Amino acid sequence: MKEPGGDDNFIKLVIQAQQGDQTSMSQLAHLARPKLEEYLIRLTLDRNLTEDIAQETFLAMIKYLNKLEEPEKFWGWLKKI
């Protein structure tokens, strides 16, 4: 599975979400969620905790996405927040 953040269409989606497009924000979360949960389950080994952390991460993503200066680095940024 290709990581989110690697192709031009995904980068355009990030930029559109940064500009306030709610549909793009929703699509971004939908596309990133499986990869984020895969990453978190390896860290936590706990499905419930993974879901809680993922939810908090997406709330932070919505709040701070406009601060991401390099959309092509979305995945690394998402893992840090």
N, C-alpha and C positions, 0 to 999 in steps of 0.2 A: 504494500500500500504506500502510495506516495504521500509524503508529509505535506500538510497544508502549507502554503506560503511559497511554493516553488515555481508556480507557473504564472504567466502574464494575466490570465483570466482571474486567478485567485487574488493577485495583487490589485487588479482593477476593482474587485469586490471589496477589498480592504479600504481602498481609497474612497469608494462610494459610501461605505459605511462611515468612514471618518467625516464625510461631508454631510452626514445626517440622514442618509437614505435608510429608512427603517426596514425595508425589504432586504436590502443588502446586509444589514446588521443581523437580521434573522437567518439569512442564508449562511452568513459567516459562522454564526454559532452552530448551526446545523451541520456544516461541513467539518468544523473543528472539534466538535464534541466527541466523536468516537476516538480520535487520536489522543485527545486530552485524557479521556477516561482510561485508555490503554496505558498511557504514561503514568497516571495516578494510581492505578491498581497495582502496577509494579512497585510503586513507592510505598503504598499503604497496606497492601494485601487485605484490604477491607472494602467490600462493595459499598456499604452504607457511607463510610467515610469518604470514599472516592466520589460518590454522588454529591455529598455535601460540599466538598472542596470544589468540584466542577461547577456547582451552582454559584458559589461565591466568586469563583474565577470569572464566570461569564458576567456577573454583576459588575465586577471590577473592569472587565473588558468594555462593557457598555459605557462606563463612567470615564475611563481613561484612554480609550482608543484614539482620541484626537491628539494625544501626546506622543503617539508612536511616530517617530520621524522617518523611519525607513520601513515602509509597508512590506518589503520583501523579507524582513526579519520578524514578521508577525509571530511565527511559531515559537521562536526563542523568547520573544517578549511575553507571549501568553504563558509560557511555562514559568516565567519569573514573577508574574503578578499573582 
